[in-house]
Amino acid sequence: MQEKYDVIGVNYNRTRKADPYLFERLYHLLSPSLHGTYLDIGCGTGNYTSKFAEKGFQCIGVDPSEEMLNKAKSQNKKVTWKIGKAENIDLPTESIDGVIASLTLHHWQDLTRGFSELNRVLKPNGKVIIFTATPAQMKGYWLNHYFPKMLIDSMIQMPSYEFIEACLTSNNLKIDNAENYFIQPDLQDLFLYSGKHNPKLYFDPSVRHGISSFSSLSNAEEVEKGLKKLEKDILSGESNSIIKKYENTKGDYLFMTVKKV
């Protein structure tokens, strides 16, 4: 079966780049050692993996999409790139010092099995840094106003905080710290809510193509209708009041620092 990102991966790096602030937070929370080995699970085109490698860290990138990994290989030869999924990681037991899992949990087929595998490959005292969004946070996206069905479908596939925590606990992993992330105006990695402060981003087909909600979950008719309504509201100024109604303190995304029990 063709992987979703074998399709999305075409021209993916045009809009999906390693954001400096997000990389800084991943780096700070992971606190990697030059003597360790680190895994990027669901690495995609390896933008964040490569940033760690550029700092001299030994990295392994695992992704189920051959298209994405071909792009990863072309930009960095120092990283070990491997086809694979979170549920079945072709690595020795207790061989990894730390893991980053950025915007990948919602693509896993079995969260419990995935965390079981991460626990297996992690060394004692290893940690996992997760970057994700929860359905509770996504209810606060103003995108709900323009693309309601797409957001409902996106929230259905996104695991809740409570479910993530339960799956971790059942695999002897625990959340040591959780840190809310609010979209920054200068965000360079154009994922789903990247247009929070710049709604016009969504008019660019290449931006929408690099976002799985738009490229895989959405209904073309709803997207077309939503974009027309958004354009009309931007011109009239109505979009400002709509966006303001969705302001909240829950965070747009979430960093989780996970440790072995």
C-alpha positions as CSV (number, residue, x, y, z in Angstrom):
1,M,0.0,0.0,0.0
2,Q,1.3,3.4,-0.9
3,E,2.1,5.5,2.1
4,K,0.2,8.8,2.5
5,Y,3.5,10.8,2.4
6,D,4.7,9.1,-0.7
7,V,2.1,11.4,-2.3
8,I,2.4,14.4,0.0
9,G,6.2,14.2,-0.1
10,V,6.4,15.6,-3.6
11,N,7.7,19.2,-3.2
12,Y,7.2,18.8,0.6
13,N,10.3,20.7,1.5
14,R,9.0,23.7,-0.3
15,T,6.8,24.6,2.6
16,R,8.0,22.3,5.4
17,K,11.4,23.4,6.8
18,A,13.0,23.1,10.2
19,D,11.8,26.0,12.2
20,P,14.6,27.6,14.3
21,Y,12.5,28.1,17.4
22,L,11.0,24.6,17.3
23,F,14.4,23.1,16.7
24,E,15.8,25.0,19.7
25,R,13.0,23.7,21.9
26,L,13.5,20.1,20.7
27,Y,17.3,20.5,21.3
28,H,16.8,22.0,24.8
29,L,14.3,19.3,25.9
30,L,16.3,16.4,24.5
31,S,19.6,17.7,25.8
32,P,21.6,15.3,23.6
33,S,25.2,14.2,24.1
34,L,27.8,14.0,21.4
35,H,28.5,10.4,22.7
36,G,24.8,9.3,22.2
37,T,22.7,8.0,19.4
38,Y,19.3,9.6,18.7
39,L,16.3,8.5,16.8
40,D,13.8,10.7,14.9
41,I,10.7,8.5,14.5
42,G,8.4,9.6,11.7
43,C,11.2,11.8,10.5
44,G,9.7,12.7,7.1
45,T,12.2,14.5,4.9
46,G,14.5,14.7,7.9
47,N,14.6,18.4,8.3
48,Y,14.9,18.3,12.1
49,T,17.1,15.1,12.1
50,S,19.6,16.9,9.8
51,K,19.7,19.9,12.1
52,F,20.8,17.6,15.0
53,A,23.3,15.9,12.7
54,E,24.7,19.3,11.7
55,K,25.6,19.9,15.4
56,G,27.6,16.7,15.4
57,F,25.1,14.3,16.9
58,Q,24.7,10.7,15.7
59,C,21.2,10.4,14.3
60,I,18.9,7.7,12.8
61,G,15.8,8.8,10.9
62,V,12.9,6.3,10.5
63,D,9.9,6.9,8.3
64,P,7.5,4.6,6.3
65,S,7.6,6.8,3.2
66,E,10.3,6.0,0.6
67,E,9.5,9.3,-1.1
68,M,10.2,11.3,2.1
69,L,13.4,9.3,2.9
70,N,14.8,9.9,-0.6
71,K,14.6,13.6,0.0
72,A,16.1,13.1,3.5
73,K,19.0,11.2,2.0
74,S,19.7,13.8,-0.6
75,Q,20.1,16.6,2.0
76,N,22.2,14.7,4.5
77,K,24.5,11.7,4.0
78,K,25.7,11.5,7.6
79,V,22.4,10.4,9.0
80,T,21.3,6.7,9.0
81,W,17.9,6.7,7.2
82,K,15.7,3.6,7.5
83,I,12.3,2.6,6.2
84,G,10.1,1.7,9.1
85,K,7.2,2.5,11.4
86,A,7.0,3.3,15.1
87,E,5.3,-0.1,15.7
88,N,8.2,-2.0,14.3
89,I,11.6,-0.3,14.6
90,D,14.5,-2.2,13.1
91,L,17.0,-1.3,15.9
92,P,18.6,-3.3,18.7
93,T,17.1,-3.2,22.2
94,E,18.5,-0.4,24.4
95,S,20.5,1.1,21.6
96,I,19.1,4.7,21.6
97,D,19.8,7.5,24.0
98,G,16.8,9.7,23.0
99,V,14.0,10.1,20.6
100,I,12.2,12.9,18.9
101,A,8.6,12.3,17.6
102,S,7.5,15.5,15.9
103,L,3.9,15.7,14.5
104,T,3.9,11.9,13.9
105,L,1.7,10.3,16.6
106,H,-1.5,10.8,14.6
107,H,0.0,8.8,11.8
108,W,0.8,5.7,13.9
109,Q,-1.5,2.7,13.5
110,D,-1.1,1.6,17.2
111,L,0.0,4.0,19.8
112,T,0.5,1.4,22.5
113,R,2.6,-0.8,20.3
114,G,4.6,2.2,19.1
115,F,5.5,3.3,22.6
116,S,6.3,-0.3,23.4
117,E,8.9,-0.2,20.6
118,L,10.3,3.1,21.7
119,N,10.6,1.8,25.3
120,R,12.4,-1.3,23.9
121,V,15.0,0.6,21.9
122,L,15.6,3.3,24.5
123,K,18.5,2.9,26.9
124,P,17.8,3.3,30.7
125,N,17.3,7.0,31.5
126,G,16.6,7.7,27.9
127,K,13.9,10.2,27.0
128,V,11.4,10.9,24.2
129,I,10.4,14.4,23.1
130,I,7.0,14.5,21.5
131,F,5.6,17.5,19.6
132,T,1.9,17.2,18.8
133,A,-1.5,18.8,19.1
134,T,-4.4,17.5,21.1
135,P,-8.1,17.5,20.0
136,A,-8.7,19.9,22.9
137,Q,-6.2,22.4,21.5
138,M,-7.5,21.9,18.0
139,K,-11.0,23.0,19.0
140,G,-9.4,26.4,19.5
141,Y,-8.2,26.7,15.9
142,W,-10.2,29.3,13.9
143,L,-9.9,26.9,11.0
144,N,-12.9,25.2,12.5
145,H,-15.0,28.1,11.3
146,Y,-14.0,27.7,7.6
147,F,-13.3,24.0,7.3
148,P,-15.4,22.3,10.0
149,K,-15.5,18.8,8.6
150,M,-11.8,18.7,7.9
151,L,-11.0,19.8,11.4
152,I,-13.4,17.2,12.9
153,D,-11.7,14.5,10.8
154,S,-8.3,15.8,11.9
155,M,-9.3,15.8,15.6
156,I,-10.6,12.2,15.3
157,Q,-7.2,10.9,14.2
158,M,-5.3,13.0,16.8
159,P,-4.8,11.2,20.1
160,S,-5.8,13.1,23.2
161,Y,-3.4,13.9,26.1
162,E,-5.1,11.4,28.3
163,F,-4.8,8.6,25.7
164,I,-1.2,9.4,25.1
165,E,-0.5,9.3,28.8
166,A,-2.3,6.0,29.2
167,C,-0.4,4.4,26.4
168,L,2.9,5.7,27.8
169,T,2.1,4.5,31.3
170,S,1.3,1.0,30.0
171,N,4.8,0.8,28.6
172,N,6.7,2.1,31.6
173,L,7.1,5.6,30.2
174,K,5.9,8.7,31.9
175,I,5.3,12.4,31.0
176,D,7.9,14.3,33.0
177,N,7.0,17.7,31.6
178,A,4.4,19.3,29.2
179,E,5.0,22.6,27.6
180,N,2.3,24.5,25.5
181,Y,3.4,26.0,22.2
182,F,1.7,29.0,20.6
183,I,2.2,29.6,16.8
184,Q,4.9,32.2,16.2
185,P,4.3,34.8,13.4
186,D,7.6,33.9,11.8
187,L,7.0,30.1,11.8
188,Q,8.9,28.4,8.9
189,D,7.5,24.9,9.2
190,L,4.1,25.4,7.6
191,F,2.0,22.6,9.2
192,L,-1.8,22.8,9.8
193,Y,-2.2,25.9,12.0
194,S,0.8,27.7,10.7
195,G,-1.5,30.4,9.2
196,K,-2.9,31.3,12.6
197,H,-1.6,34.8,12.3
198,N,-1.5,34.9,8.5
199,P,-4.7,33.4,7.0
200,K,-3.6,34.2,3.5
201,L,-1.1,31.3,3.7
202,Y,-3.9,28.9,3.1
203,F,-4.5,30.3,-0.4
204,D,-1.2,28.9,-1.5
205,P,-1.8,25.4,-3.0
206,S,1.8,24.3,-2.1
207,V,1.2,25.1,1.5
208,R,-2.1,23.1,1.6
209,H,-0.3,20.2,-0.3
210,G,2.2,19.9,2.5
211,I,-0.5,19.6,5.2
212,S,-2.0,16.2,5.5
213,S,-5.4,17.5,6.7
214,F,-5.8,19.5,3.5
215,S,-4.1,17.0,1.1
216,S,-5.5,13.7,2.6
217,L,-8.5,14.3,4.9
218,S,-10.3,17.3,3.3
219,N,-13.2,17.4,1.0
220,A,-12.4,19.5,-2.1
221,E,-15.8,21.2,-2.1
222,E,-15.5,22.2,1.5
223,V,-12.0,23.6,1.0
224,E,-13.0,25.6,-2.0
225,K,-16.1,27.0,-0.2
226,G,-14.0,27.7,3.0
227,L,-11.3,29.5,1.0
228,K,-13.8,31.7,-0.7
229,K,-15.5,32.6,2.6
230,L,-12.1,33.3,4.2
231,E,-11.1,35.5,1.3
232,K,-14.3,37.4,1.5
233,D,-13.9,37.8,5.3
234,I,-10.3,39.0,5.0
235,L,-11.4,41.7,2.5
236,S,-14.3,42.9,4.7
237,G,-12.3,42.6,8.0
238,E,-14.8,40.1,9.4
239,S,-12.0,37.5,9.7
240,N,-10.4,39.6,12.5
241,S,-13.4,39.2,14.8
242,I,-13.8,35.5,13.9
243,I,-10.1,34.8,14.7
244,K,-10.4,36.8,17.9
245,K,-13.3,34.6,19.1
246,Y,-11.0,31.6,19.0
247,E,-8.2,33.1,21.2
248,N,-7.4,30.8,24.1
249,T,-4.7,29.8,26.6
250,K,-4.6,26.1,25.9
251,G,-1.7,26.4,23.4
252,D,-1.8,25.4,19.7
253,Y,0.6,22.5,20.0
254,L,2.4,20.7,22.8
255,F,5.9,19.5,23.7
256,M,6.0,16.4,26.0
257,T,9.1,15.3,27.7
258,V,8.8,11.5,28.3
259,K,11.1,9.4,30.4
260,K,11.5,5.7,31.2
261,V,10.1,4.8,34.6
